[in-house]
């Protein structure tokens, strides 16, 4: 049996590797890579909030891959496959611990390995480094907890806590609920001599595990407290949509997306959204109903397994997503929100069909062995076949988008490598087909493209200096072009066309908001002179050259106005206009 299971896992990895062949970095992958390239492996970096997620495990993986070679897809894909190997082995370990090394565990294992529930998260690097370790943590925590219920060894409780910590570090918001919920369900629903999980009944099991659960909850509280300063973004983003939105979102996620993906679908996709037809949804629900009814008819206590799944899906996979994204009903078709349900589905399917080790009288009625085996084989073959079709269509549908990103990054790498030393390459927004979305300034080239540049130029991109001739990448990153400011313009209201200079100080009535912007000062000066440009807490030294021209000043602070302080006493400088905004090609 173990040999067959390992062959199945190797097959899954080979299949997933093929699907990653046409994949590439996308969206948040660029943001995470840029952040990793600019930081050391520090606690501050590991606890940074990314899109309301605190994910030190995923950030550590990103940092390691980026340190080896930024934007090397082979390395990134390899990291996903290594994580997936660990998660698949963890699910196998969970099943063997609970049910023994019997042939029957191959069917629920196949559900985890094949069903596209985990594919959308796996196929996207930024989601995969978060979701896949979380799946492993769920499975290993269950295995360790069951060993603790059986053997009463404190070491197993410590191992469970360690796996819980891995889950918290992978997907904090979900893990804090998911892992305690599953462990509590196993303890309450399956403890007792009948199931071979404890020497006494449920009360004794709860009494015995109470200190361990207190430690688990204390661990979650301590972890949350450690990250509390980083969780402000999460609390600000979380909101409660209207009841109608909640109902519609839950109905779509649990009524359409989950059943379709659980049986190998959806068959058709709209970009990353599952788009199953009625011809898929109806058979999916029919198959689920038949399995549930058959297990309830044949297996004593099968209701316990399905109750566990019914509790898990709304509390772990619906509620957190609704709080963060529930107003966007279409997101209920994204399978990546259900990735963590895959190991739980495998567990519940196994609990509903197989006897636990040491369980007495597991079945009400014994199905004919031949019929049961044939039904299981047919179901697994159909699941695997439909999954291959669905996964292939998913990967093929995204391949063209990934090609655009790959070509852009390759062109940017060549252009930046050819730039003369000391070139001032200013931050710019990436094209929408390269970085579909970005948070605040996460889509700036200074963060996303600087890892492609030689070290000296990368430093200048991340910390741009004042310049008379700033440059940016052209539309497809195939060259550098001179840049100018597009944004608000302030003109002097005094005679002579210059902002008033009083005691060497020039005040420009232009408010500076948060986020990166560039200030352009048009000036005339009889002699060269240095000056300070101040906005809020930011202070930047610039030089006005003799004659006329413009100087560009990067701004990342907040201030009600801009103040220019001339450092040479008695020197007159005419600032004739000021512009503040983003950089565009001249």
N, C-alpha and C positions, 0 to 999 in steps of 0.2 A: 504493500500500500504506500509506504513512504517513498519508494522509488517512483511509483506512478505520480504521486503528488509533486515530487521534485521535477519530474519531466513536464508536468503541467505548468509549473511555475517558470521553468526555463522557456517553455513555449510562449507563455504570456510575455516574458521579457523580450523575446525575439520579435513577437508581434508588435509590442509597444515600441521597440526600437525602429521597426519599419515605419510606424506611424510618425515617429519623430524625424524621419529622414527629410520630409518636406516641411517640417515645422521650423520655426525660427523665433528670435526674440521679438517681443511685441508689447506695446503698452507699458505696463508697470515694470516689465523686465528692464527697460532702458533707465527708468527712474532708480530702480534698486541698484543697477550696475554703476551708475554715476555716483550714487551715494557711497557705495562700497569702495570705489576707487579713490574717493577723496578722504577716506577715514581709515583709521587703524581698527583692529579688532578690540574695541574698548566697550566697557559697560554702557557708556552713553550711546554708542552706535547700536549695540545690540538691543537696547530698550527704546529705540526711536519708534514712534508711532508711524505706521505706514497705512494710509487709507483706513483709519480707525482700528488697525490691527497691531497688537504688540506681539511680535513673532521673532524672538531672538534665535530660535533654531533655524528658521528659514534665512534670516539675515546672515547667520554664520556660514551657511552653505553658499549664499551669494558672494560673500566676502572671499571665501576660499577659492571659488571658481574665478572670480575677478582678479584675485592676486596672481593666479597662475597665468591667465591670459584673458583680458577683458573682451567680451563679445566673441568668444570662441564657442560656437554652438555645439561642437562635438563634446567639449567639456561640460557644458550645461546639460545637454541631453544625457550624458553619462551620469551626472549627478542625480538626475531624475530616475534613471534605471537602477542605480544603486539604492536609492530610497525606496523604490517600488519593490525591489528584491527583498529588502528588509521588511516592508509591510506585508508582502505575500507570505513570507516565512513566519511572520508574527501571527497571521490568521491561521496558518497551518498549525502552529504551536498551540494556539487557543483551542482549536478543534480537537487536537490529539489529547490535550490535557483533560478536556471535558468528557470526550467520548471514546478515547482510546485510538490506537492505530488500526482502525477498521476501514474497510472499503467504503462504508457509508459516508464517511466525511468528505469523500471526493466530490460529491454532488454540491454541498454548500460551498466547498472550496472553489468549485468551478463557477458558481454564481459570483463570488467575489472577484475571481480572476477575469471573467469574461464580461459581465454586465457593464454597459457603458456608464453606469453611475459615477465611476471614478475617472472616466476619460477626459471630460472637459477641463477638470482641474489639473490632471496630469499633463495634458498637452500644452498647457500654458505654464511656463517656468515659474513665474511669480506666484501663481496659485499652487503649483505642485510642491514647491519647497515648504509650503505651509500645510497643505492638505494631506500629503502622503505620510509624513511623520506622525501626524495626528491619528491617522488610521492605524499605524503600527502601535501607537501608545494605547489606543482603545483595546486592541486585541491582547497585547501583553499585560495590561492591567487586569483584564478579566482572567487570563491564565494564572497570574500570580495570586489574585484574590481567591480563586477556586482552590489553589494549592494551600492557601492559608486556612480556608474553611475545612479542608480535609485533614491537614497535618498539624494545624495550630502552631506553626513555627513563626516566631516573630520576624525571622529573616524574610519570609514571604510577604509580610505586611510592609516591610521596608522596601522590597522590590516593587510592590504595588505603588507605593508612594513615589518611587523614582520614575515609574512609567507615567504616573499622573503628572509629575513635574515636566516630563517630556511633552505630554499633551498640552499643558499650560503654556509651555514655551513655543509650541507650534501654532496653536489656535486658542488663545487664552479665553475668549468670550464663550466659545462653544465647550471647550474642555472642562471648564469650571462646573458646567451642568452635566455634560454628557457622561463623563466617566463615573462620577458618584452615582448618577441615575442608574446606569447599567449595573454597577456593582451592588447597589441597594436592591435592584430588581432580582438579581441572581440570589442574593442572600435571603430576601423575604419569600420569593416564590419557589426556591429550590432547596433551601436548607432543610435538613432533617434526615433521619436514617434511611428513609425510602429512596432518597436521591443520592445517598452516599456522600453528602457534603458536610455532615456534622454528626456528632454522636447523639445530639438531642434534637429538639424541635426548633421552630423558628425563634421562639423567645430566647432559648439558650444561644442560638447563633447570633441574634442581635446583641445580646448581652456581651458575648465574646468579641464581636467585631466593633462594639461601640467605641473602645479606645482607638482602634485603627481608623474608624470613620472620623472621629474627632481630630485625629492627626491629619487626615486627608483634608478636611475642611480648614483646619488651621494652616496647612500648607497653602491652600488656595488663597486664604485671607492674607497670609504673609506675602505671597507672591504679588497679589493685587496691591497691597500697601507699598511694596517696593516700587511698583510701576505707577503708583497713583499720580505722581506729577506728569506722567506721560499720557494719562488717560483722559485729559481734558478734552481732547479732540473727539474722543468717543462719546462722552456725555453730551457734548455740544451737538454732535451729529445725530444721536439717537432721538427719535421722535415717535409718537404714536399716531399712525394714520387713522383716518375715519373708519368706523366699523365696516362700512361697505367695502373699503379698500382691503381691510384685513381679510374679510371673507373671500373676496375675489382672488387675492394673492394666495391664500391657503388652498382654495379650490383648485387653482391652476397648478401649484407646486405639488400637492398631494394627490389631486384627482387626475392629473394629466401627465406631468413630467415624471413623477416617481414611478407609477406603474409602467409607463412606456419604457423607461430606461431599465427597470428591474427585470424585464423579460427580454432584454437585448435590443430594444428599440433606441430611438424613435423611428428609424428608417429614413426619415427626411429631417433636414435641419434648415434653419434660416440663420446663416452665419453661425454664431455660437448658441443660438436658441433651438431647443427641441421643438420640432413642428410635426408631431405625429398626426396622422389622419385618423378618421373614425375607424377605418379598417385596421388600425393598430391598437387604438385605445380600447375598443370593445373586446377584441381577443385577449388583450393584456389583462383587463379586469376579469374576464371569464377564466383565464388560467389561474389568476390569484384566488378567485372564489373557489375553484375546484380544489386547489392545493389546500386552502384553509379548511374547506369542508371535509376533505379526505382525512386530513390530520386530526381534526376534531373527532371524526368518527372512529379512527383507528387508534390514536395515541392518547393515553391517559395524560391529562394535564397539558395538552397542546395549547389550550387557551392561555396558559402562562406565557408561552413564547410570543404569541400574537399580541397579548396585552403589553409585553415589554416593547415591542415594535410600535404599537399604537401610542404609547407614552413618549417614546423617543422622538418620533418624527415631528410632532407639533412643538414639543418643548425645546428641542435642540436644533432642528432644521427649519422650523417656521418662525418661531418667536424672535430669535436674534436677527434674522434677515428682515422680518417685518419692521422691527424697530429701526433698522438702518436703511432699508431700501423698500419698505412696503408700499410707498406711494407710487413706485414704478412697477405696475402690474406685470409688464412684459418680462421683467427679470425673473418671474416665477418659472419661466421656461428655461432658465440656465441650470444645467445639470451640475455645475460645480458647487452649488449650494447643498447638494445631496451627497457629495463624495464620501463624507464620514458615515453615512448611513449604510454603505456597502458592507463593512465588517459586521455591523450590527444585524443587517439582513441575513448574512451568512450564519451568524450565531443563532438567530431566532429560527431560521429554517432548520438548522440542525437540532435545536431544542424541540422543535415540533415534530421531528421525524425519527430521531435516534435516541436510544437510552443512554443516560449518563453512566459513567463508570460506577458500578456498585448499585445502580438503581434496580429496585425490585418491581416486578409486574409493570413494565412500561407500556404495554399495549392492551387495549380492550379486546381487539380482534387482530388476528394475525393475517396480514395480506399474503397471498401466495407468493413465495420468494421469487419465482420466475417472473410473475406479473410486475412485482415491485421493481425488480432489477431492470426489466425492459422499459418500464415507464420512466425510471430515473435516467437511463441511457438516452432514450428518445428526447426527454426534456432537456438534458444537457447538450445534446447535439443540436437541437433546434435553437437553444439559447446561444450557443457558440456561433452557429451559422448566422443568425440574425445580428449578433453583436459584431461580427466581422464586417457585414454589410454596412451597419450603422456607423461603425468606427471609420471605415474607409471613406464613406461619404463625408463624415465630419472633417477628417484631415484634408481631403481633396477640396472641400469647400473653402478652407482657410489658406490653402497653399498660395493662391495668387496674392493675398494680402501680405503674406510673409515675404514673398519675393520683393515687393516694393521696399520693405524695411531692409532686407538683406542688401539690395542694390544701393540704397541710400547710405547705409553704414559703410559699405565697401568704398563708395566714392568719397565719403567724408574722411576715411582713413587715408586714402591716397592724397587728397587735397591737403590735409593737415600735415602729413609727412613731408610734403614739398614746400610748405610755407617757410619763408626766410626766418631765421632766428630773430626774436624780438617783435614779430608781427602782433599787432593788437587785434585779436579776433574776439569781438564782443559777443555777449550772450544774445541769442535770438530764439524766437519760438520755432519749434520744429513743425514741419508740414503736418496737416491733420491725418494724412494717409500713412505717416510714419509713427507718430505718437497720437493715438486717437483721443486720449484724454490725459490730463495732468493736473496735479493738485498744487495750487498756488504757483510757485515758480519751478515745479519739478520738471516741466517740459522745456526748460531753457537748455540751449546747447552747451552752456558752461558746465552743466551737470551731466547731461546725457552723452555728449560727444567728446568731452575732455579725456575720457579714458582711451580714446583712439589716437590722441595727439602725442608727440614726443614729450618727455617729462617737462622741459622748460616751457614749451607752449601750453601744455596742460595746466601748469601753474598760472600762467597769464590768463587763460580762459576762465579759470575758477575765481581768480582775483584780478579782474580787469583794472587797468590803471588809466588815468586821464590820457587822452590822445588827441592829436590834431587830425589823424587819418585812421579812424577805426574801420575795421573790415568785418564782414560777415560772409558766411557761405551763400552761394547762389541757390536758386530754387531747388536743384537736385544735388547740391553739395559737390559739384564737379569743379568748382573754382571759388576763389575769394574775390569779393567785390567791395568797393568803398561803400560805406553805410552812412545813413543820416537818421535823424530823429523824426518819427511820425507821432504827433501828439499835440498837447496844448502849447500855445505860443503866447508869450507875454511881451508887450511893447511898452516902451517908456512913454509916460504922459507929460514929460517935461520938454521944454524947448531945447533944440539942439540934437534931439534924437538919442539921448543917452539917459540911462537910469541915473538918478541923483547919487552923487558921491559925497559923503559927509565924513570928514576925518579919516579918509581911507576906507570907509565902509560903504558898500553898495547893497541895498536891500532890493531883492527881486520879489514882487508879490506873486509867488507861485507855490502852492501847497504841494508837498511831496507825500504820497501815500505809501503804505506798506508794499513790499514787493520790489523787484528789480526794475529800475528805469534808468534812462540816460538823460542827463541835462546837457544841452548845447548852449554855450554862451558865445554869441557873436560880438566881437570887440575890435577896438582900435587902440593901440598903445604906441607912444612915442619912443619908449625905451622898454627893453625886456624887464619883467618884474615877476616875482613870485606872489602868490596869493593863497588864502585859505577859502575853500567853499564849505559853508556849514549849513546843514539842514537837520534840525533836531539834534541828536547826539552824534551824527556823522560829521567828520571833519576830514577834508581831502585837500592836499596841497597841489596846486596847479601852477603853470607858468604861462603868462601872457607874453608872447613873442613880439618883437618890434614890428610895427606895421599893423596890418589888419588880418583878420582870420576868424577861426572858430576853434573852440576847445570843447571836447566832449568829456563829461564827468560821470562815471557810473555812480548811481545813487541806490542805496538799499535801506535807507532810514525813513523815518516819518518826521515831517516838520510842517509848520504852518506857512513858512516862507523860506526863501533861500537867501543867505547872506554871504557876500564876497568881501573878504578883508584883504586889502592890498598891504603887502609886507614892506614895501619900500616907501618910507615917509615922503610925502609931497608928490608922489607919482600919480599922474592922472591917467585913468583908463576909462574909455568909453565902452560900456556894455550896451549895445544897441538893440539886442533882442535876446530872448531866452526861450528855448523849447524844451519840453519834458515829455518823454514817452518811450516807446519801444523802437528798436533799430530795424530799419528796412533798407533795401538796396537803393542807392542814389539813382 
